[in-house]
Amino acid sequence: MDKRLLSFLIIGVVFLCLATLSQSESEDEDDGVVVTEEQDPVIEDVSYRSPTPSGSVYFAEHFDDTQQFKKKWVLSEAKKDDIDDDIAKYDGKWEVEAPQNNGLSGDFGLVLKSKAKHAAISARLDRPFKFTVKPLIVQYEVTLQEGQECGGAYLKLLSHGKQTADLRQFHDKTPYTIMFGPDKCGNDHKLHFIFRHKNPLNGTFSEKHCKKPKDRVEEPFKDKLPHLFTLHVRPDNTFTVKLDHQVINEGNLLDDFTPPVNPSPEIDDPEDKKPAEWDEREKIPDPEARKPDDWDEDAPAMVPDATATKPDSWLEDEPDMIPDPNAEKPDDWDSYLDGDWEAPLIPNPLCESAPGCGPWKPPQINNPAYKGKWHAPLIDNPNYKGKWKPRRIPNPYFFEDKNPFRMTDIAAVGLELWSMSNMILFDNIIITDDQSVADAWAAETFDLKRRKLDKEGESLFSRLVTYTNEQPWLWAVYIIVIGLPIVLVLVFCCGSSSQEKEEQRRVAEAKKTDAVSPDDDVDEDDDASQQAPVNTDSNSQLETQQEEEGAGEEEEAEASGGEVDAEEPKTEEAVSEAGGAPRSPKKHTSRKE
Ligand SMILES: *[C@@H]1O[C@H](CO)[C@@H](O)[C@H](O)[C@H]1NC(C)=O
């Protein structure tokens, strides 16, 4: 009874504290509320005007001018080779339109409308970007308006040359200089930065993949908000990758890419073979050792126990099984058809009380004379030469490119994508050699968008506070909604409360078969029942938690097509095997199925 009273007291105090807290809170916020009202609680529209880039710009596109867009951008009419004709066409739909949610008025973006289709579109730069003494800055916005299940939203900076002379022929094998941007499938979140490096010896190109960012980039794939991707590559071969103005990856073209730009100066000599007499055995059987004369390899592992004797009461003449003396021949037994009737066998009841029936055999025991096959002991091999390694020779294909920054000129920017989630919105693409130009461009576009979104979030909160102060009873609702669970958690976790005991007592009582007057032995019941129901409760809490965790795992596994672990090298492999496209078309179609 005392405990119960104490618990009520505690709850009372907690409520009082919360009430006081809320009171002082509302007083504090009175000032704030006035200010908010002055500011006008209605969302002030962030006014947007299509930006005009100033400074050194190679390409800038805000997608707000449909006429301009139509002049500048070229839809691919190509077909992907090496896949079936019906899915080989780039027939994905693109549309210039306003964002689905919270757009700035007058701001449009390029939206990939179709899912599970190949889509390709590109536009020529105002002038080619040449990798000389100025850095390359590529920046653009992506809003995965429907999230992303599986698919890319990266840019390809197409290489200058014959294959980009006609952008209507843009397809997955069209040579690019840099590929940059987000890509995801299942649980594999990527932010690509791939460049194609020209081998100075024979002129072939190979893809170099940037190391992964330190932290997983997940938010842009699920929050459905605009995100700004920036790549900055400098003539000193350093690079920086930024997400929403924050540096998330940086390094050097020479050190942070796989495979490395420069091959190893030495390689294993392919001509060098292990000599036949090369002895790699560290230990050998001692050639001096002889099998001892008394070593009997044929001695059996088990022998009958010679010391065992037949127990006196062993019934040697009794069979284990006897015909059931109580069985009777069924009336409808037809000896002609069914043969002679025999009673079914049952275990001999005499054997049950005796140590055994039937012929007695001594039990088998381990043979003390058993030695098994003789082996010579191992000794150090006097001829051991160590593990054989081929001789190292200078790499005949060695080269050293100290300036991988000097990539192929960029002629155009392209989107060549396949996605399981549609409504991917691209916006505000800029290619410049001056970070301040990119920053200014973002200030007039992306930063405004995010400010508007933040304001909306903010004003929602401040409006809530204002409203609540006008309707103070709402504080009580908050206290109950927020405070009560806390109190309950405290009560359940930090020892038993009176209500709980009451509950336990009832549970315990319900289990009893003989009804006892409830007040008879309250204390006894309290003590006795204290453990079981409490445990039951925490167990069920644990179970719910585990179920939830389990469900989460399942979801993840599902999202990644059940390959939570095996995803990494797979996509990497897909990137190289596609020879330009980060995913092979076959992979895509199989995912579709
Ligand atoms: C060029 O050199 C690279 C690296 O040694 C090699 O892998 C590639 O096969 C060569 N290509 C041609 C066409 O010789």
The ligand as an SDF file (V2000), in Angstrom:
LIG
                    3D

 14 14  0  0  0  0  0  0  0  0999 V2000
   46.9560   -1.1080  -74.0280 C   0  0  0  0  0  0  0  0  0  0  0  0
   47.6410   -1.2870  -72.8040 O   0  0  0  0  0  0  0  0  0  0  0  0
   46.8610   -1.8060  -71.7350 C   0  0  0  0  0  0  0  0  0  0  0  0
   47.7290   -1.8050  -70.4880 C   0  0  0  0  0  0  0  0  0  0  0  0
   48.9180   -2.4230  -70.7080 O   0  0  0  0  0  0  0  0  0  0  0  0
   46.3570   -3.1800  -72.0960 C   0  0  0  0  0  0  0  0  0  0  0  0
   45.5880   -3.7010  -71.0570 O   0  0  0  0  0  0  0  0  0  0  0  0
   45.5350   -3.0690  -73.3550 C   0  0  0  0  0  0  0  0  0  0  0  0
   45.1240   -4.3520  -73.7400 O   0  0  0  0  0  0  0  0  0  0  0  0
   46.3500   -2.4220  -74.4750 C   0  0  0  0  0  0  0  0  0  0  0  0
   45.4710   -2.2330  -75.6030 N   0  0  0  0  0  0  0  0  0  0  0  0
   45.8700   -2.4170  -76.8510 C   0  0  0  0  0  0  0  0  0  0  0  0
   44.8580   -2.1900  -77.9090 C   0  0  0  0  0  0  0  0  0  0  0  0
   47.0040   -2.7600  -77.1220 O   0  0  0  0  0  0  0  0  0  0  0  0
  1  2  1  0
  1 10  1  0
  2  3  1  0
  3  4  1  0
  3  6  1  0
  4  5  1  0
  6  7  1  0
  6  8  1  0
  8  9  1  0
  8 10  1  0
 10 11  1  0
 11 12  1  0
 12 13  1  0
 12 14  2  0
M  END
$$$$
